[in-house]
Amino acid sequence: MREHLHDVEYVVGVDTHKASYTAAVVTQAGAELANVTVPSDAFGHRKLLAFADQTARGRRLWAIEGTGSFGRGLSELWQTLNSPTTPGEEKARNTRKRKEATVPAG
């Protein structure tokens, strides 16, 4: 994600669940501007896009949790709309697991 941060003004972080998504827009400085919870369906996808268009007017990066599960459809939609996306906590969690597996306990 770091390689994208110099190119964006906002990050839209999305916490994905089976029935809903919760998204927050933050600035590069880390200030939260707004958040919203929407259903995890086509209506919710459209509502999230409208939320981001209204709240984060400028270059933005979508950080979507669970791109291999509950966030897959949302991530694929954003990629077709040509918005930069990055896996959220799932990627960080997998990286930590690899490090924990390779670093001997001290």
C-alpha positions in Angstrom: 0.0 0.0 0.0 2.9 2.4 0.7 3.8 2.6 -3.0 0.3 4.1 -3.7 0.1 6.6 -0.8 2.0 9.4 -2.5 -0.4 9.3 -5.4 -3.6 9.6 -3.3 -5.4 12.2 -1.2 -7.8 9.9 0.5 -8.0 6.2 1.6 -11.4 4.5 1.7 -11.0 1.6 4.1 -13.7 -1.0 4.0 -14.5 -3.6 6.7 -16.4 -6.4 5.0 -18.9 -8.8 6.5 -21.4 -11.2 5.0 -24.4 -8.9 5.3 -22.8 -5.4 5.4 -19.7 -3.3 4.6 -18.5 -0.4 6.8 -16.3 2.1 5.1 -14.4 5.1 6.4 -12.7 7.9 4.4 -9.4 9.1 5.9 -7.0 11.7 4.7 -3.3 11.1 4.2 -2.7 12.6 7.7 -5.0 9.9 9.1 -8.0 12.1 9.9 -11.4 10.4 9.5 -13.7 12.5 7.5 -16.8 10.2 7.5 -18.0 6.6 7.7 -21.0 4.6 6.5 -22.4 1.1 6.7 -24.2 -0.4 3.7 -25.6 -3.8 2.7 -23.1 -6.1 0.9 -25.1 -6.2 -2.3 -25.3 -4.3 -5.6 -27.2 -1.5 -3.9 -24.6 -1.2 -1.2 -21.8 -1.1 -3.8 -23.5 1.8 -5.6 -24.1 3.6 -2.2 -20.4 3.1 -1.3 -19.3 4.6 -4.6 -21.6 7.6 -4.1 -20.3 8.0 -0.5 -16.7 8.1 -1.7 -17.6 10.4 -4.6 -19.2 12.9 -2.2 -16.7 12.5 0.7 -13.3 11.9 -1.0 -13.3 14.2 -4.1 -9.9 13.6 -5.4 -7.4 10.8 -5.9 -8.3 7.9 -3.6 -7.2 4.4 -2.8 -9.6 1.7 -1.7 -8.3 -0.6 1.1 -10.7 -3.5 1.2 -10.6 -6.2 3.9 -11.4 -9.8 2.9 -10.7 -9.5 -0.9 -10.6 -13.3 -1.0 -13.9 -13.7 0.7 -16.7 -11.2 1.7 -14.9 -8.3 -0.1 -14.2 -10.1 -3.3 -17.2 -8.7 -5.3 -16.5 -5.2 -4.1 -12.8 -5.4 -5.0 -13.6 -6.8 -8.4 -16.1 -4.0 -9.0 -13.6 -1.3 -8.1 -10.9 -2.8 -10.3 -13.3 -2.7 -13.2 -14.0 1.0 -12.4 -10.2 1.5 -12.5 -9.9 2.6 -8.9 -6.7 1.5 -7.2 -7.3 -1.1 -4.5 -5.2 -2.9 -2.0 -6.1 -5.8 0.2 -6.8 -4.6 3.8 -6.0 -6.4 7.1 -6.0 -9.8 5.4 -2.7 -9.0 3.7 -1.1 -7.6 6.9 -2.4 -10.6 8.9 -0.8 -13.0 6.3 2.5 -11.1 6.4 2.6 -11.3 10.2 1.9 -15.0 10.1 4.8 -15.6 7.7 7.1 -13.5 9.9 6.0 -15.4 13.0 6.6 -18.7 11.3 10.1 -17.8 10.2 11.4 -15.8 13.2 12.6 -18.0 16.1 11.1 -17.2 19.5 13.4 -15.1 21.6 
